[in-house]
Structures are given as C-alpha cells and as structure tokens.
C-alpha cells in the first residue's frame, strides 16, 4: 500500500464514497459535488482504486483548500474546507 504524508486513518468520516476505478476528471467532478453538499469541517472517506489517485487526490486537495486528513491507498479521508 502507498502512504502519503497524511496518515491519521483514525479520522471518523461523516460520509463515505466508493469511487471504484473512476479516473481523475470524473472523480474530482463528483468529489467537488459531494463535498459542496457536506457541512464545513465534515470528513469524507473516499475509496479510489484508480492508479493515479495517490497523486491526483492530494494535489486536488491542495488546489481546492480541502484538507487531506489521511491517505493510504485506496482510502483517502478529506475534510471539507470551512468556506
């Protein structure tokens, strides 16, 4: 398993989503919608098996201001930004 700098997988998610093998473009579009509908500070557990996910999801979080709380492929815990 690949691990990123974010390792706190003890985070309890408010919601979960299995993205399966969905590619980057489709994955981040759906992820944007899901997080938009969540409360600020809420945590979404994403299961993403696409080979690009270990690089794509952390980069997307940095670009959008959401926090990657934990990442251990294929699971990613993303905290919705405050605004």
Phi, psi and omega in degrees: 000145178266140180236145176253187180298331179274117186236358187283079181280007176280354179300131179269118182285147174277329178215160178229148178216128177261107181274355179059229181258021181302133180286168187308307184303308180293321182298312183288331175296313179293320180299319178301315180294315181299312181293325179300327182273001179260159178289147175305136180088348180290154182247131178249127174267120180249130172254113184230118183260002178297137182300337180274349184304319181301334177262321185292314185292315176299320179296317180298318179298316178299318182290329186260349179089003174280159183255126173276101185286319180206149179211123174209101187312131013261015184254136181226130179251116186243126177264128181295138179296164184288332181233000000 
